[in-house]
Amino acid sequence: MTALVGERTPTLPSSPSVRRLTGPERVWRSLDEPITGRRVPGSVPVGMAAGVISLVVSLFIARTGFNLAYSDAQSHLTIARRLLDTKSNPGLAQLGTVWLPVPHLLLAPLAMSLWLWHTGLAAALLGAGCMAVTAAGLYRAAARWGARRIGRLAVVGVIVANPTLLYLSSTALTEPVLIASMAACLAGLANVATRRRLSSPGEIAVFCGIPAALAVLCRYEGWALLLTGAAFVVLVSARRAAGRARSLVWRSVFTHTLGFAVPPLLAMGWWIGFNWVVFHRPLAFLNGEYSANAQQAGIVAAGASTRSSLRATLAALDAAVSSSVGPASLALAAIGLIVVCLSARRRRQLPFLVTAATSYLFLVLALYTGQAIIWNKAIGSSYIWNNRFGMASILPVALLAAPASEALPALARRWAPAARRSQLAAVLSAALVAATIGLQCAWFLQRPLERSLVLTEAQESWVSNAPSREAATWLRKHYSGGGILMDETISANAQLPQIGIPLREFYLKADGSQFDEAVRNPMAHAQWIWLSSDRADALEPVMSEPAVRSHYRIAASNGDVTIFVRTDS
């Protein structure tokens, strides 16, 4: 039987007389070893190294507090902790409908440590795990498609040497979890496409469907992965069943596609059911008060989105992708795509690469229809917003780095078959790829706040939230008990992790009826009141009433935030 791409005959064990390899030597050799069944040598050390790198970078960032620059990052941490620490009833109902639940569920055990929550290191630990899964998943996918050591390491290098992804991995934003889930799914799909026998529906469900289900419950790009992943399974199962009776082909296609689709479909059903049971509206996540549609309706109506303009859609998205993934990585991917298209052996990989590009394809549709918004200079906007959406496009870019890095050695083997020349070409190619990735990283780090739009937005948020951060520090130092009344839904009030006080001390809008009772009679509930200068703050009309103000005095104020304390304290 002819071996498929990515599967090579295992080498015979070395003679006992051969010198025993050291640990690093064994790891280095494993990076070029053939695949044996489900085992892809080198996966564990690659994942561990990527996780350690991510964690070290996150610790450095957390020392400055910049990992909490995004208000959304603090909101994610707050939701995660609120599952078990809240003034109202703890439990899954605290997940709300604004964001999908998996990132918060994964964060929750870590966020229960007040220190990890306050510093944001809970998110950094999760981000390091996600980086490990992403690097190992793409490494395995590249190896399945036939990449040798240089190609596998090129894929991993594009991931772990990306400053934007390293920053996002230090935060509680949802991109790291989405990318890790999709990478795990891609690793499973690569196995389905390249192994000697077609995987059973059960195997596809476990190794492809479950990661896809996690992606579904992480971000709505995961819902698109259900379609592209299912289409890929249809192609693979139809090709592998070719030559059989038509009824058997259809049966194979149906059962294997169902194996992939069932877990993500169940995840979708659970989310819709959750919204129905808890909020009495099955589509509350789509059209509820706090849904993305509701929050963006005014922007779309004002014509400040890319809706109905394919040119603006592609311009905004491409700028976001380029500034996140990096121009050198994109150039490497372009070379890899040319190599794939020109090689009959590699051309079978194209449907897989399309599946890897699911996030990009989804965002084109979402931006064009006004369901998502990205702002950057490419569309004439002076405001930077949501450019982190382009980060997931690093998946196909990294995978294409493998054929790009192996192009020169392949040409050398074809036109100059001498072993020494082939080895020289491999060394030269490795050096070029390493230099490309390394120089791009150095280029980013020269002016990171300008060259990565994700970091640009983080810096803008960091500066604008400085007064809120100052107020948070003051309250943490001076709080002496008695309860705090606060409307946390205002962006400037998303500082709960930076305040660092257990959430059961707060009356928050998320607490529903308890918050409403505290608003009606603050004096009977809260010794402290946090009020922002934002007119949308639910406490603004409350503190405008003389009957309430007479019971409170200003304890601290900086123009943006005023902290009141009850006069009898």
C-alpha positions as CSV (number, residue, x, y, z in Angstrom):
1,M,0.0,0.0,0.0
2,T,1.3,3.4,-0.9
3,A,1.9,5.7,2.1
4,L,-0.1,8.9,2.2
5,V,1.4,12.3,2.6
6,G,2.6,12.7,6.2
7,E,3.2,9.0,6.9
8,R,6.6,7.4,6.5
9,T,7.8,4.0,7.4
10,P,9.2,4.0,10.9
11,T,12.9,3.7,11.3
12,L,14.4,0.7,13.0
13,P,15.7,1.2,16.5
14,S,19.4,2.0,16.8
15,S,21.9,-0.5,17.9
16,P,22.6,-0.7,21.7
17,S,26.2,0.0,20.9
18,V,25.4,3.5,19.6
19,R,26.1,6.4,22.0
20,R,23.1,7.2,24.1
21,L,21.5,10.5,23.2
22,T,21.2,13.3,25.7
23,G,17.8,14.9,26.4
24,P,18.2,17.8,24.1
25,E,19.5,15.5,21.4
26,R,16.5,13.2,21.7
27,V,14.2,16.2,21.4
28,W,16.0,17.5,18.4
29,R,15.9,14.1,16.7
30,S,12.2,13.7,17.5
31,L,11.4,16.9,15.6
32,D,12.3,15.0,12.4
33,E,11.0,11.5,13.3
34,P,8.2,9.9,11.2
35,I,4.6,9.7,12.5
36,T,3.5,6.4,14.0
37,G,-0.2,6.1,14.2
38,R,-1.6,8.9,16.4
39,R,1.8,9.7,17.8
40,V,3.6,12.7,16.4
41,P,7.1,12.8,17.9
42,G,8.0,16.2,19.3
43,S,4.5,17.4,20.1
44,V,5.0,17.5,23.8
45,P,8.3,19.4,23.9
46,V,7.1,21.9,21.3
47,G,3.9,22.5,23.3
48,M,5.8,22.8,26.6
49,A,8.3,25.2,25.1
50,A,5.6,27.4,23.6
51,G,3.7,27.5,26.9
52,V,6.8,28.5,28.9
53,I,7.7,31.2,26.5
54,S,4.1,32.6,26.7
55,L,4.1,32.5,30.5
56,V,7.5,34.2,30.8
57,V,6.3,37.0,28.5
58,S,3.0,37.3,30.3
59,L,4.8,37.6,33.7
60,F,6.9,40.5,32.3
61,I,3.8,42.2,30.9
62,A,1.8,41.7,34.1
63,R,4.4,43.5,36.1
64,T,3.3,46.7,34.3
65,G,-0.4,45.9,34.5
66,F,-0.7,46.4,30.7
67,N,-2.3,42.9,30.4
68,L,-5.4,44.6,31.9
69,A,-5.4,47.5,29.4
70,Y,-8.5,46.3,27.5
71,S,-11.7,46.9,29.4
72,D,-13.1,43.8,27.7
73,A,-10.2,41.8,29.3
74,Q,-11.2,42.9,32.8
75,S,-14.9,42.2,32.0
76,H,-14.0,38.6,31.0
77,L,-12.1,38.2,34.3
78,T,-15.1,39.6,36.2
79,I,-17.6,37.2,34.6
80,A,-15.3,34.2,35.3
81,R,-15.0,35.1,39.0
82,R,-18.7,36.0,39.2
83,L,-19.6,32.4,38.6
84,L,-18.7,31.6,42.2
85,D,-18.2,35.0,43.9
86,T,-21.2,37.3,43.6
87,K,-23.7,39.2,45.8
88,S,-26.6,37.4,44.0
89,N,-26.9,33.7,43.2
90,P,-23.7,32.2,41.8
91,G,-23.8,29.7,39.0
92,L,-24.0,29.5,35.2
93,A,-26.7,32.2,35.0
94,Q,-23.8,34.7,35.7
95,L,-22.4,33.9,32.3
96,G,-24.9,36.3,30.7
97,T,-25.4,36.6,27.0
98,V,-22.8,39.1,25.8
99,W,-20.0,36.6,25.2
100,L,-19.9,32.9,24.6
101,P,-19.1,30.9,27.8
102,V,-16.1,28.7,27.3
103,P,-13.3,31.3,28.0
104,H,-15.1,32.2,31.2
105,L,-15.6,28.6,32.2
106,L,-11.9,27.9,31.7
107,L,-10.9,31.0,33.6
108,A,-13.2,30.5,36.5
109,P,-11.0,28.0,38.6
110,L,-8.0,30.3,38.2
111,A,-10.0,33.5,38.8
112,M,-11.1,32.3,42.2
113,S,-7.6,33.2,43.5
114,L,-8.1,36.9,44.4
115,W,-4.4,37.5,43.6
116,L,-4.5,35.8,40.2
117,W,-7.7,37.6,39.4
118,H,-6.5,41.0,40.6
119,T,-3.2,40.8,38.7
120,G,-4.7,39.2,35.6
121,L,-2.3,36.2,35.9
122,A,-5.3,33.9,35.9
123,A,-5.7,34.8,32.2
124,A,-1.9,34.5,31.6
125,L,-1.9,30.9,32.8
126,L,-4.8,30.1,30.6
127,G,-3.1,31.9,27.7
128,A,0.0,29.9,28.2
129,G,-2.0,26.7,28.0
130,C,-3.7,28.0,24.8
131,M,-0.3,28.9,23.3
132,A,0.9,25.3,24.1
133,V,-2.1,23.8,22.4
134,T,-1.9,26.1,19.4
135,A,1.8,25.4,18.8
136,A,1.5,21.6,19.3
137,G,-1.7,21.4,17.2
138,L,-0.2,23.2,14.2
139,Y,3.0,21.3,14.6
140,R,1.1,18.0,14.4
141,A,-1.0,19.3,11.5
142,A,2.2,20.3,9.6
143,A,3.8,16.9,10.3
144,R,0.7,15.0,9.2
145,W,1.0,16.8,5.8
146,G,4.6,15.7,5.4
147,A,6.6,18.5,6.9
148,R,10.1,17.6,8.2
149,R,12.0,19.4,11.0
150,I,12.5,22.7,9.2
151,G,8.9,23.0,8.2
152,R,7.5,22.0,11.6
153,L,9.7,24.5,13.4
154,A,8.9,27.2,10.9
155,V,5.2,26.7,11.7
156,V,5.9,26.9,15.4
157,G,8.2,29.9,15.0
158,V,5.5,32.0,13.3
159,I,3.3,31.3,16.3
160,V,5.6,31.7,19.3
161,A,7.6,34.7,17.9
162,N,4.5,36.8,17.2
163,P,4.5,39.7,19.7
164,T,0.8,40.4,19.2
165,L,-0.3,36.8,19.9
166,L,2.1,36.8,22.9
167,Y,0.4,39.9,24.2
168,L,-3.1,38.6,23.7
169,S,-2.1,35.4,25.5
170,S,-1.3,37.5,28.6
171,T,-4.9,38.9,28.6
172,A,-8.4,37.5,29.2
173,L,-9.5,38.3,25.7
174,T,-11.1,35.4,23.8
175,E,-8.6,35.1,20.9
176,P,-6.2,32.7,22.5
177,V,-8.9,30.2,23.4
178,L,-10.5,30.5,19.9
179,I,-7.1,30.0,18.2
180,A,-6.2,27.0,20.4
181,S,-9.6,25.3,19.8
182,M,-9.3,25.8,16.1
183,A,-5.7,24.5,16.0
184,A,-6.7,21.4,17.9
185,C,-9.5,20.8,15.4
186,L,-7.2,21.3,12.5
187,A,-4.7,18.8,14.0
188,G,-7.6,16.3,14.1
189,L,-8.7,17.0,10.6
190,A,-5.1,16.7,9.3
191,N,-5.0,13.2,10.8
192,V,-8.3,12.3,9.2
193,A,-7.0,13.4,5.8
194,T,-3.6,11.7,5.8
195,R,-3.8,8.5,7.9
196,R,-3.7,5.1,6.1
197,R,-7.3,4.2,7.0
198,L,-10.3,6.6,7.3
199,S,-11.0,7.5,10.8
200,S,-14.3,6.2,12.3
201,P,-17.1,8.6,13.0
202,G,-16.4,8.3,16.7
203,E,-12.7,9.2,16.3
204,I,-13.7,12.2,14.2
205,A,-16.2,13.3,16.9
206,V,-13.5,13.1,19.6
207,F,-10.5,14.5,17.8
208,C,-12.2,17.0,15.5
209,G,-15.8,17.6,16.7
210,I,-15.1,18.3,20.3
211,P,-12.4,20.9,19.6
212,A,-14.9,22.4,17.1
213,A,-17.5,22.5,19.8
214,L,-15.2,24.4,22.1
215,A,-14.6,26.9,19.3
216,V,-18.4,27.2,18.8
217,L,-18.8,28.1,22.5
218,C,-15.8,30.5,22.4
219,R,-16.5,32.9,19.4
220,Y,-18.9,32.9,16.5
221,E,-16.0,32.1,14.1
222,G,-16.4,28.7,15.6
223,W,-19.9,28.4,14.2
224,A,-18.4,28.9,10.7
225,L,-15.8,26.2,11.5
226,L,-18.8,23.8,11.7
227,L,-19.5,24.5,8.0
228,T,-15.9,24.5,6.7
229,G,-14.9,21.5,8.8
230,A,-17.9,19.5,7.8
231,A,-17.2,20.4,4.1
232,F,-13.6,19.2,4.5
233,V,-14.8,15.9,6.1
234,V,-17.2,15.4,3.1
235,L,-14.4,15.8,0.6
236,V,-12.0,13.5,2.5
237,S,-14.6,10.8,3.1
238,A,-15.9,10.9,-0.5
239,R,-12.4,10.6,-1.9
240,R,-11.4,7.8,0.4
241,A,-14.6,5.9,-0.4
242,A,-14.2,6.4,-4.2
243,G,-14.6,3.1,-6.1
244,R,-17.2,1.7,-3.9
245,A,-20.9,1.4,-4.6
246,R,-22.6,4.7,-4.6
247,S,-24.8,3.8,-1.6
248,L,-21.6,3.0,0.4
249,V,-20.0,6.3,-0.6
250,W,-23.1,8.2,0.5
251,R,-23.2,6.3,3.7
252,S,-19.6,6.9,4.5
253,V,-19.9,10.6,3.7
254,F,-23.0,10.9,5.9
255,T,-21.7,9.0,8.9
256,H,-18.3,10.6,9.0
257,T,-19.7,14.1,8.5
258,L,-22.2,13.5,11.2
259,G,-19.4,12.4,13.5
260,F,-17.8,15.8,13.0
261,A,-20.9,17.9,13.2
262,V,-22.7,16.4,16.3
263,P,-20.5,17.9,19.0
264,P,-20.6,21.5,17.6
265,L,-24.3,21.2,16.9
266,L,-24.9,20.1,20.5
267,A,-22.9,23.0,21.7
268,M,-25.0,25.4,19.6
269,G,-28.2,23.8,21.0
270,W,-26.9,24.1,24.5
271,W,-26.2,27.8,24.1
272,I,-29.6,28.5,22.6
273,G,-31.3,26.5,25.3
274,F,-29.3,28.3,28.0
275,N,-30.5,31.6,26.7
276,W,-34.1,30.3,26.5
277,V,-34.1,28.9,30.1
278,V,-32.2,31.7,31.8
279,F,-33.2,34.8,29.9
280,H,-36.5,33.4,28.4
281,R,-35.3,34.3,24.9
282,P,-33.5,31.6,22.8
283,L,-31.9,34.3,20.7
284,A,-31.0,36.7,23.4
285,F,-27.3,36.4,22.5
286,L,-28.2,37.6,19.0
287,N,-30.7,40.4,19.6
288,G,-30.8,41.0,23.3
289,E,-30.1,44.3,25.1
290,Y,-26.4,43.6,25.5
291,S,-25.8,41.6,22.3
292,A,-23.3,42.8,19.7
293,N,-26.0,43.6,17.3
294,A,-27.7,45.9,19.9
295,Q,-24.4,47.6,20.8
296,Q,-23.4,48.1,17.2
297,A,-26.8,49.2,15.8
298,G,-26.1,52.9,16.2
299,I,-22.7,52.6,14.5
300,V,-24.2,50.7,11.5
301,A,-27.1,53.1,11.2
302,A,-24.7,56.0,11.2
303,G,-22.8,54.4,8.3
304,A,-19.6,54.1,10.3
305,S,-19.2,50.4,9.4
306,T,-18.0,48.4,6.4
307,R,-21.5,47.2,5.6
308,S,-22.3,46.6,1.9
309,S,-18.8,47.6,0.9
310,L,-16.5,44.7,-0.1
311,R,-13.6,47.1,-0.7
312,A,-13.8,48.6,2.7
313,T,-14.4,45.2,4.3
314,L,-11.2,43.7,2.7
315,A,-9.2,46.9,3.4
316,A,-10.1,46.9,7.1
317,L,-9.7,43.2,7.6
318,D,-6.4,43.0,5.7
319,A,-5.0,45.8,7.7
320,A,-6.0,44.1,10.9
321,V,-4.5,40.8,9.8
322,S,-1.3,42.3,8.5
323,S,-0.7,44.3,11.7
324,S,-1.4,41.2,13.9
325,V,0.2,38.4,12.0
326,G,3.1,40.5,10.5
327,P,4.1,41.4,7.0
328,A,7.1,39.0,6.9
329,S,4.9,36.1,8.0
330,L,2.4,36.9,5.3
331,A,5.2,37.0,2.7
332,L,6.4,33.6,3.9
333,A,2.8,32.4,3.6
334,A,2.5,33.7,0.1
335,I,5.6,31.7,-1.0
336,G,4.2,28.7,0.7
337,L,0.9,29.1,-1.1
338,I,2.7,29.2,-4.5
339,V,4.6,26.1,-3.6
340,V,1.4,24.3,-2.6
341,C,-0.3,25.3,-5.9
342,L,2.6,24.3,-8.1
343,S,3.2,20.9,-6.4
344,A,0.8,18.1,-7.4
345,R,1.7,16.3,-4.2
346,R,0.9,19.3,-2.0
347,R,-2.1,20.5,-3.9
348,R,-4.3,18.1,-1.9
349,Q,-3.7,20.3,1.1
350,L,-5.6,23.3,-0.4
351,P,-9.0,22.4,1.1
352,F,-7.4,22.0,4.5
353,L,-5.8,25.4,4.2
354,V,-9.2,26.9,3.3
355,T,-10.6,25.3,6.5
356,A,-7.7,26.9,8.4
357,A,-8.7,30.3,7.0
358,T,-12.3,29.9,8.4
359,S,-11.9,33.0,10.6
360,Y,-10.9,35.2,7.7
361,L,-13.8,34.0,5.5
362,F,-16.3,34.4,8.4
363,L,-15.1,38.0,9.1
364,V,-15.4,39.0,5.4
365,L,-19.1,38.0,5.6
366,A,-19.6,39.5,9.0
367,L,-18.0,42.8,8.1
368,Y,-19.8,43.1,4.8
369,T,-23.2,42.4,6.4
370,G,-22.5,44.8,9.4
371,Q,-22.5,42.0,12.0
372,A,-18.9,42.9,13.0
373,I,-17.0,46.1,13.0
374,I,-13.2,46.8,12.6
375,W,-11.9,50.3,12.5
376,N,-8.4,51.3,11.4
377,K,-6.7,53.8,9.1
378,A,-7.2,51.6,6.0
379,I,-10.8,52.8,5.9
380,G,-10.0,56.4,7.0
381,S,-10.8,55.9,10.7
382,S,-8.7,57.7,13.3
383,Y,-10.1,55.3,15.9
384,I,-8.6,51.9,16.3
385,W,-11.1,49.2,17.3
386,N,-11.4,45.4,17.1
387,N,-8.3,44.8,15.1
388,R,-7.6,41.7,17.2
389,F,-10.2,39.9,15.1
390,G,-7.5,39.5,12.5
391,M,-5.3,37.4,14.9
392,A,-6.9,34.0,14.1
393,S,-5.7,34.3,10.5
394,I,-2.3,33.3,11.9
395,L,-3.5,29.7,11.6
396,P,-3.3,29.3,7.8
397,V,-0.3,31.7,7.7
398,A,1.7,29.5,10.0
399,L,0.7,26.3,8.2
400,L,1.9,27.8,4.9
401,A,5.3,28.6,6.4
402,A,6.1,24.8,6.3
403,P,6.0,24.5,2.4
404,A,7.7,27.8,2.1
405,S,10.6,26.8,4.3
406,E,11.0,23.4,2.5
407,A,11.0,24.8,-1.0
408,L,14.7,25.4,-1.3
409,P,15.8,22.0,0.1
410,A,13.3,20.4,-2.2
411,L,14.7,22.2,-5.3
412,A,18.3,21.2,-4.2
413,R,17.3,17.6,-3.9
414,R,15.8,17.7,-7.4
415,W,18.5,19.6,-9.3
416,A,21.6,18.9,-7.2
417,P,21.0,15.5,-5.6
418,A,24.4,15.4,-3.8
419,A,23.8,14.9,-0.1
420,R,26.1,17.7,0.9
421,R,24.4,20.2,-1.4
422,S,21.0,19.2,-0.1
423,Q,22.2,19.6,3.5
424,L,23.6,23.1,2.6
425,A,20.3,24.1,1.1
426,A,18.4,22.9,4.2
427,V,20.7,24.9,6.5
428,L,20.4,28.0,4.2
429,S,16.7,27.7,4.1
430,A,16.4,27.3,7.9
431,A,18.7,30.4,8.4
432,L,16.5,32.4,6.0
433,V,13.3,31.5,7.7
434,A,14.7,32.0,11.2
435,A,16.0,35.4,10.1
436,T,12.7,36.4,8.6
437,I,10.7,35.5,11.7
438,G,13.4,37.0,14.0
439,L,13.7,40.3,12.1
440,Q,9.9,40.6,12.0
441,C,9.8,40.2,15.8
442,A,12.5,42.8,16.2
443,W,10.8,45.1,13.8
444,F,7.5,44.8,15.8
445,L,9.4,45.4,19.1
446,Q,11.1,48.6,17.9
447,R,7.7,50.4,17.9
448,P,5.1,47.9,19.1
449,L,2.5,50.4,20.0
450,E,2.5,51.7,16.4
451,R,3.1,48.5,14.4
452,S,0.6,46.3,16.1
453,L,-2.9,47.7,16.0
454,V,-3.9,45.4,18.8
455,L,-1.3,47.1,21.0
456,T,-2.2,50.5,19.6
457,E,-5.8,49.9,20.8
458,A,-4.5,48.6,24.1
459,Q,-2.4,51.7,24.6
460,E,-5.3,54.0,23.8
461,S,-7.5,52.2,26.3
462,W,-4.7,52.2,28.9
463,V,-4.4,56.0,28.6
464,S,-8.1,56.8,28.6
465,N,-8.7,54.5,31.6
466,A,-5.9,56.1,33.7
467,P,-8.4,58.0,36.0
468,S,-10.4,54.8,36.5
469,R,-7.2,52.9,37.3
470,E,-6.3,55.6,39.8
471,A,-9.7,55.4,41.5
472,A,-9.5,51.6,41.6
473,T,-6.2,51.8,43.4
474,W,-7.6,54.3,45.9
475,L,-10.7,52.2,46.7
476,R,-8.6,49.0,47.2
477,K,-6.5,50.8,49.8
478,H,-9.3,52.6,51.6
479,Y,-12.2,50.2,51.5
480,S,-13.3,49.2,55.0
481,G,-16.4,47.2,54.3
482,G,-20.1,48.0,54.1
483,G,-20.7,47.2,50.4
484,I,-20.1,49.1,47.2
485,L,-22.8,50.2,44.7
486,M,-21.5,50.3,41.1
487,D,-22.8,50.1,37.5
488,E,-20.1,47.9,36.0
489,T,-21.6,47.9,32.5
490,I,-19.9,51.3,31.7
491,S,-16.6,50.9,30.0
492,A,-14.8,53.2,32.5
493,N,-16.2,51.1,35.3
494,A,-14.8,47.8,34.1
495,Q,-12.1,48.0,36.7
496,L,-13.3,45.3,39.1
497,P,-10.1,43.2,38.8
498,Q,-7.9,46.2,39.4
499,I,-9.9,47.2,42.4
500,G,-9.2,43.7,43.7
501,I,-12.1,43.4,46.2
502,P,-14.2,40.2,46.3
503,L,-17.3,40.6,44.1
504,R,-19.6,39.7,47.0
505,E,-18.9,43.2,48.4
506,F,-20.4,44.8,45.3
507,Y,-24.0,45.6,44.2
508,L,-23.5,45.3,40.5
509,K,-26.0,45.6,37.6
510,A,-25.4,41.9,36.9
511,D,-27.0,41.2,40.3
512,G,-30.4,42.1,38.9
513,S,-33.0,42.7,41.6
514,Q,-30.4,43.2,44.4
515,F,-28.9,46.0,42.3
516,D,-32.3,47.5,41.7
517,E,-33.1,47.4,45.4
518,A,-29.8,49.1,46.2
519,V,-30.4,51.8,43.6
520,R,-33.9,52.5,45.1
521,N,-32.4,52.8,48.6
522,P,-28.6,53.1,48.6
523,M,-28.3,54.2,52.2
524,A,-29.7,50.8,53.4
525,H,-27.4,48.8,51.3
526,A,-24.1,50.4,50.3
527,Q,-21.6,52.4,52.4
528,W,-19.7,53.2,49.2
529,I,-20.8,54.4,45.7
530,W,-18.6,54.4,42.6
531,L,-19.9,56.9,40.0
532,S,-18.3,57.6,36.6
533,S,-18.8,60.9,34.7
534,D,-20.4,58.9,31.9
535,R,-24.1,60.0,31.6
536,A,-25.0,56.4,30.8
537,D,-24.0,55.4,34.4
538,A,-27.2,54.0,36.0
539,L,-26.2,55.7,39.3
540,E,-26.0,59.2,37.8
541,P,-29.7,60.1,38.4
542,V,-29.5,58.5,41.8
543,M,-26.7,60.7,43.0
544,S,-28.4,63.7,41.6
545,E,-31.1,63.4,44.2
546,P,-30.5,65.7,47.2
547,A,-32.1,63.1,49.5
548,V,-29.4,60.6,48.6
549,R,-26.5,63.0,48.4
550,S,-27.2,64.3,51.9
551,H,-26.2,60.9,53.2
552,Y,-22.9,60.6,51.3
553,R,-19.8,62.7,51.0
554,I,-17.1,62.6,48.3
555,A,-14.2,60.5,49.5
556,A,-12.2,60.7,46.3
557,S,-12.6,62.2,42.8
558,N,-10.5,62.8,39.8
559,G,-13.0,64.2,37.3
560,D,-13.8,60.9,35.6
561,V,-14.7,58.8,38.7
562,T,-16.1,60.0,42.0
563,I,-16.2,57.7,45.0
564,F,-18.8,58.5,47.7
565,V,-18.8,57.2,51.2
566,R,-21.8,57.3,53.6
567,T,-21.5,60.2,56.1
568,D,-22.2,57.9,59.1
569,S,-19.1,55.8,58.4
